[in-house]
Amino acid sequence: MKKIKRNASLLAASAVLLGLTAPVTASAAGGESLRWTRCTGPGLDPRQQCATVDVPLDYSDPNGRKIQIAISRIPSEKPSARRGALLLIPGGPGGVSLGDPSGKGQTLPQKVRDTYDLIGFAPRGMAPSSAATCGLESKDLALAKLAWPTPDGSVNESMATARRMADACARNGGELLRHLSSANEARDLDRVRAALGESRISAWGDSYGTYVGSLYSQLFPHRTDRIVLDSNQNPDPTRVGRAWLAAFEDGVEDNFPEFAKWASRPGNPHRVARKATDVRPLFLRLAERLDHAPLPWPGATPAELNGNVLRQTMLNSLYDPDDYPALAKMILAARKGTVPPAPQPPNADGDESMMQNAAAVGAGILCNNVTWPKSAAHYQKEVDESRAAFPLTAGMPRGPMLCAAWPYELREPAVRITDRGPSNILLVQNERDVSTPLSGARVLRRAFGDRAVMVTVNSTGHGAYLANGNTCGDRTVSRFLATGERPDRDTYCA
């Protein structure tokens, strides 16, 4: 199977490319109330159709103001074999799956495409659904600014950034921003299910989408059919997004040794060291040097190659072994006192509005899911401990995001995942995943109890099924989706 790249910010950008044109009359079972139209946009399968579903802005006032959720579908390729609909739940928060019926959905085996209508959507807040924005300053869209402490370990600059960004969200976000949450996204999906005319629905949730899929399975257990959760988030209801950020500590430690082996391999044109054991100390020394003597980097954002830019490049590169060369090239250049070619700025292709949209949705969901500590002293203590125990990530995973200054009160407590409900969930998880490490997946597996079985895949990278996993894992998931056959117990795919 072709490997699928999964990048939430790039997925978000595809949302505004999908438009609606002339209506079509083709329809799968159910969904008669929906007005399906042809989708427009580059690279879309001509069979893909689009529609919108009205949902409550505020589920405590279901008859009040409505917002729109944009959805897409490619109907089952064999109507006689059709079982129902398969929701493709995107990562993020800030990702969309509107193009996925034409994209990663077409990598599904034929039997799966025969079994389901493939359903994509833009979550609430993401264009072309009713869209949110915070109107952030362009400099605050640079990943290297988010939550990284200064070279001395201080969180003061991160707290100032958090206040600036939260103030922008308060000024520009409006009522929609207050009603962004993972639980509301799950509720929206049940409105989509009903609009499709389905009594039950299947799903393939990816990365952050595993949390949404988990919430749907908890809130609407008897409306679920076959649920696949791929690259799984820790569902701890006391921390939620804070646990996801902290997971980078484990994720980097799990994955960096694989990069080190690759980066020291003889014959590698991007070899940075002769032995794998030399790569980690080399990286740490270089990051410290760049902390104190950054290299000018005209055209980049920020316009210097500093220690945190190197660390952020490490995080980005560990998502997929195919991206290891980007980190190696930066290491090799910086050791010589030079810089690689500058990446394109956020607005190079006119996509800053899409990044603003994704950033606002990410902020709303992370900050509205659970209350974050407000004290700088709290984060400073956490960052100090993290820097000592996990020097590769330099304290970032426990630093303050804009949620530390979020101006809104929590509207409802986070949902607790339990073992109550049908046993129809299959978790698939790579053993070495920088973003959603195995440690967090095990927490979700325990929470589901007998409702779930987990397939652990001996592979490296983010995204297991039809991505960075292996043939054994892919076969197990495909069989479950196509036939309902699931391993009797937790399984290891070597």
N, C-alpha and C positions, 0 to 999 in steps of 0.2 A: 504494500500500500504506500501511496505517496505520503510523505510526512507533511503535516499541516503546521505552519507557523502560527503562534497565538500571541498576539500583542494587543492588550486592551486599548491602548491609545490609537493604534492603527485601525482596529476594528471600529472604534468610535467614529473615525473619520469617514467610514463608508456610509454612515447613516444618511447624511444629507444628499448622497448621490442617488438615492432611491426615490423616484417620483411616481406619480400615478397618472395614467393616461386613459385610453378608452376602456369602458367596461367590457368584461368577457362573461360568457354565460356558463363556461365549464365549472362544475362544482363536484366536490367529493361528498360523501355522506355527511349530512348535518350541515350546519353553518348557513342555512337558507337566509338568515337575517343579515348576513354580511354582504356588502357590495364589493365583490372582488374585481380588481382592475389589473391591467398589465403593469408590471414594474418597469421603470426605466433606469438605466445606469450601466456603466461599463462592465463587461464580463458576466452579465447575468444570463442565466438559462432562459430562453424564450418562454418556457413553461411556467416560470415563476410569476405568481400573482400577489397583489398587495391589497390590503384593506385596513380599516381602522376600527377600533373598539372603544366605546365610551366607558370610562370607569370613574368612580367617585374620587375627587381630589382628597377628601377626608372620609375615611371609612366609618368614622363615628357619626357622620352625617351623610348616609348613603343616598339621600334624595337631594343633596345640595349640589354645589358646583361640580361639573364634570370636566375631565381632561381626556385626551385621546392617546391611545396606544396604537402605534403602527405595527402591523403584523404582515408576514409574507408566508407563502406556501408553495411547494411543488407537490401536487397530488401523488398518491400511490401510483407506481408504474404498472401495477397489476391489480385492478379493482377487485377481481375475484379472490385475491389473497389479502385484501386490506383488513387490518385489525383495528386501526384507529389513527391517532395523530401523535407524532413525536416532537415535543418541544425541544428546540436547541437553545439552551440557556447559556448566555455568554459570560465570559469572565469580566473582570473589572475590579471594583465598580467603575463604570464609565465605558463599558463595551456594549456593542450591539450585535445581533445575529441576523439582521434582516437579509443580508446577502448569503447567509450560511446554507439555505436550501440549494443555492446554485454553487456554493463553494465546498466547504468541508462535508456537507451532506452528500455530495456526489462521490465522495470517497468511501461511503458506506457500502458494504456488500450488496449485491443485487437483491438478495432475499430480504434485507432490511428495508431497502427502498421500495420493494413490493409491499411490505407489511404496513408501511405508514405513509401518511401525508407528512412531509417535513415542514415544520413550522418555525420560522424565525420571528424576531420581534425587536423593537427598540424599547428598552425599559423606560418607565416614567422618568421624565426629565431629559431624555436623550432624543435629539432631533432624528427623524421627523415626527416622533411623538411630541406631545406638549413639552417644550424645551426649557431648561433652566440655564442660568448663567450667574456668575458672581462678578463679572467684570474685573478680573484680576489684572494686576500689572504684568506686562509681558515677562519681566524678570522672574516673576513668581511661578511661571510655567516651567522653568528649568528644573529638572529632577534633582540636580546636584544641590539645589537650595533647600530641599525638603528634609527637615529633621536631622541633618548632619550637624554635629557639634563643631565648634571652632577647634583649631589645632590644640589648644590647651584643654579641651574637653568641656568648655562652657556651653550652656544651653541658652544664654541670654539672647544671642542673635536669632536662634530658632524661635524663641518666645516672641521676639519682636516681629518676626516674619509671620508667625501664627496670628498675632493680633492684627497685623495689617491685612492679611488675607481674610480673616473672619469679619473684620469691619467692612471689607468690600462685599462679602456675601450678605451681610446684614443690610447694606445700602441697596444692593442690586438684585438680590435673590427673589424677593417677593414671597407670596404665600406658597407657591409650589415647592420652594426649597425646604420649607418647614415640614412638608409631607413626603419627602423622599426618605425611604427606609427599605431595608431588605424585606421586612414583613409586608409592607405595602406592595412591593414588587411581587411577592408570592400571592397576595390577594388579587392583584391585577391579572396574574396568570390564571387564576380560577375564573375570572370574568372572561378571559380569552377562551378557556376550555368551554364554558357555557355558550359563548357566541359561536364556537365551532360546532356545537351540537353534540359534543362528546360527553358521555356519562362518566368516563374515566380517561386519563391521559397518561402517556409515557413521556419520559424526558431523558435528555443527555445534558447534564450540567457540567460545566468545565471551570475549574479554578474557583473564582468567587461564585460562579454559577452553582457550585456544589453546596454553598451555604443557602442560596435561594431555593435550590431543589430540596435541601433538607428541611427548610422552613415549610415549603409546600407540603412535603410528606408529613410534617407534624401538624400543620393547621388543617389540612384536607386529606387525611390518610385514606379514606375510602373512595377518593376520587383519583387515586393513583393506580397505574397499571404496572409498567416495568420502568424502574428508575435506575439510571446509571449516573454515578457521581464520580468524576474523573479529576484527580489532582485536588485533594480534599482539604478544606479549611477547618481549623479548630473551631468548634461551635460554642466554646466557653461563654455562657450568657453574661458573665460578670465582666468580660473584657472585649469580646467580639473583635473589632478591628485592631485593638491594641495587641491582642494575641497574634493576629495575622502579621503585624509589623514585627513583633518580637520573634516570630518564627524565622526571620532571616538569620538569626544567630545560629540556629541548628542547620538551616538550609545551606549556608555558606560553608560551615564545617563539614557537612556531608559531601559537598560538591567540589570544594577547592582541591582536594587531593586528586580528583580526576583531571582537573585542569593541569595540575602540577605534573602528572604522568605524561600528559600530552605535550606540555610545553618543554619537557626535557627529553623527548624522544629523538634519537639519532635520525637524521634525514629530514626532520621537520624544518621547513624553511623559516619558520617563526620560532625556532628554539630559543629559549631565554636562559637556560641553565643546563649543565651537564647531568645533574641528578635531580630526581623529583623532590628529594628532601631539601634541596637548595632553593626551591621556588618560593616557598612561603616566607622565609627570612628575607629573601631578595625583595619580594613585594612589600613587606612591612617597612623595610629600610627606605625603599623608594617613596612610599606614601608619606613617611615621616619627612623625608627630604623635601618633597613637594609641598608639604604643609608649611614649611618655613621658607622655602625658596621656590615659589611657583614660577612656571614658565609662561611668558606672554603667548597668547594664542589668539591672534587677530581673527575676527569673524566667528569665533565660538561664543557660546553663552553658558557660563561666564567667559570673559575674554582672557582666561588664563587656565593653564593646566595645573591644578593644585591637587592636594592629597585626596580631597573628597570627590573630585572629578574622576580620579583614578579608581577610587572605591566604587563609585556609582557605575563606572564602566565594567568593573568586575561583576557587580550584581547583574547588570544587563547581559553580560557574556555568559554567565553561568546558567541562564535559562535554557540554553540549547548548545550542545557541544559544537554545532556548526558555527557558533559565534565566538569560539575561543580565539580565532585569529585577531579579532578586534582588540581584545585585551592584550594579547602578546605584542601586537604592533605598537600599542601605546607604551607598554613597558620598554620595548627596545628603543623607541624614539626618545622617551624621557630619560633613559639612562645615558643617552648621548647628548642630552641637553637640547633636543629638538622636539617638535610636536608633529603628530600626524595631520593630515588634511582636516580642516575644521568641518564639523558636521553642519548641516543646514540649520539655520535658525528656525524657531517654531513657526514663523509666518512666511517662510521661504516660498511655499506653494499656495499661499492664501488660506492656510488651514488653521490659523490662530483661533478663528471662531469655533472650530470643531474641538480644539484643545480646551478652549474656555468652557465649552459645553461639558466635555468629559470631566474636567476638573471640578466643575460645580456639582455634578452628579456624584462624583467620588466623595467630595466634601460632605454633601448632604447625607449620603448614606452612612459614611463612617461616623459622622458626628451625631446623627439622629438615632443610630442603632443602640447606643449605650452612652452613659455619661463618662466623660474623660476627666481626670484630675486637672485642676486649674493652677496648682501651685508650681512655680518654677523650682522650688526646693525639692519637690517630689521627683520631678524629672531629672534634676541634677544628681540626686542620689542614685536613681536607676541607671543613668548614663555612666556614672563613675563605676558602678558595679559591672556593667556590661563591657566597658572598655578594658577592665582588668581581666575578665573571663574570656572575652571574644575579641581580640585585638583586630582581626580582619575587618570587622564591621564598625569598629571605633565608636561604639555607643549609639549609633543611629537607630537600631531597632527599638530602643526604649526612649527615644527622644520625643519632644512635643511636636505634634502636627497642629494644623489650625484648629483642630477640635479642642485643644487646650484653652482656646479663647472663644469657643463657640457661644453665641449670644442667646441661644434658645434652650428652653427647658425640655427635658425628655418627655415625649408624649405618651409613651408606653414602655414597660420593661421589655428587655430582650426575651425572645422565645427560647425556652429550654427544650432541647432535643431529647426525646425519651424513646423507650422501646414499645410504646403503645401504638399499634397499627399493624397492617398486613406485612408479611415477610416477603417483600418484593423489591428490595434495594440491593444493587451490586456496586460496591466501591472498587475502583481500580486506581492503583497508586504506584508511581515509580519509587524505587528505593532511595534514589538520590535526586531530590527536587529542591532547588534553591528557594522557591517562593512558597510552596505548600509542602513542607517536609513530611516525612513519614511519621514523625512524632505527633504532629497535629492530626494526621489522618487516623492514627490509632485512637485519639480522643473521640473523634466522631464515631469510629467503629464501636467503641465501648458504649457510647451514648445510645446508639440504635439497638444494641443487644441483639436478640434473635431476629430482628427485622432485616438485618443486613448480613452479607458475606463480603469479605474483602479479598481482592486479588492483588498481591504485592508483586511488582514486576522488577526484576533485576536489571534496571536500566537507569540512565542518567539524563536529566533534563526535565523541564516543566511540560506537562501534558503527556498522558500515557496512551490513551486509545487513539490509534491511527496517527500518532505523532512521534514522541520520543520513547515509546514503549518497546515491546517486542512481539513476535508472532504469537506466542502463547497467550499473552494478555489480550491481544486484538481478537484472537479466535474465541476466547472465553466470553468477551463482551458481545461480539457479534452473534454468537449462538444464543445468548440470553435475550438480546433484542429480537431476534428472528423467531425463536421458538419458546422462550420462557424458561429454558433449561439453565439452571444455575448450579455452581458447585455446592455440594452438601455442607462444606465447611470452608473456612478461610484457606486460601491457596497461595502458593509461592510459584511464580513463573520464572524459572531460571533461564 
